[in-house]
Amino acid sequence: MRPTIAVRAIKRPPKPTQRGSRTRLRPREQEGQPQMEKRKLNYFSTQILNKRNKVLVKLAGLEKDLEALQHNQPKDWAEVNNDTWERETIMQKIDTEKENLRRANDSLRKMIDGSYGMCASCGQHILEARLRALPLASLCIKCQIKEETWARQAC
């Protein structure tokens, strides 16, 4: 009598998607990496919405400050220089807050399409501890380090 051999079905590798010049795996098709639980997704969406609301309030305050500064009539050159410096500082803060708003909106969009928590560079899951600390993170720690190293070398 012959021994029976168990035969396992071989899964095909997921199809890559073409995005830019890099080939990445689709987030929903990666083997062994289930989608984020709804409970965790709700927690992170609440965190991101809170952060987004804070950014919107801060942005409105900065724009109000900038408008008030534009109506100010300087009396001498010192005030002109001071107003110019304040205007530049406020505009830099506005740019920073707009970037934070963009990142929050991108994170919310990723939640809708099911790719939140996936690294934008390598396609792997971002650690939950990193997402708890930085809910707007779009890169895993490894890819973030690579990007920062590359940015430092470019300067």
Buried (B, 14 or more C-beta within 10 A) or exposed (E): EEEEEEEEEEEEEEEEEEEEEEEBBBBEEBEEBEBBEEEBBEBBBEBBBEBBEEBBEBBEEBEEBBEEEEEEEEEEEEEEEEBEEBBEEBEEBBEBBEEBBEBBBBBBEBBEEBBBBBBBBBBBBBEEEBBEEBBBBBBBEEBBEBEEEEEEEEE
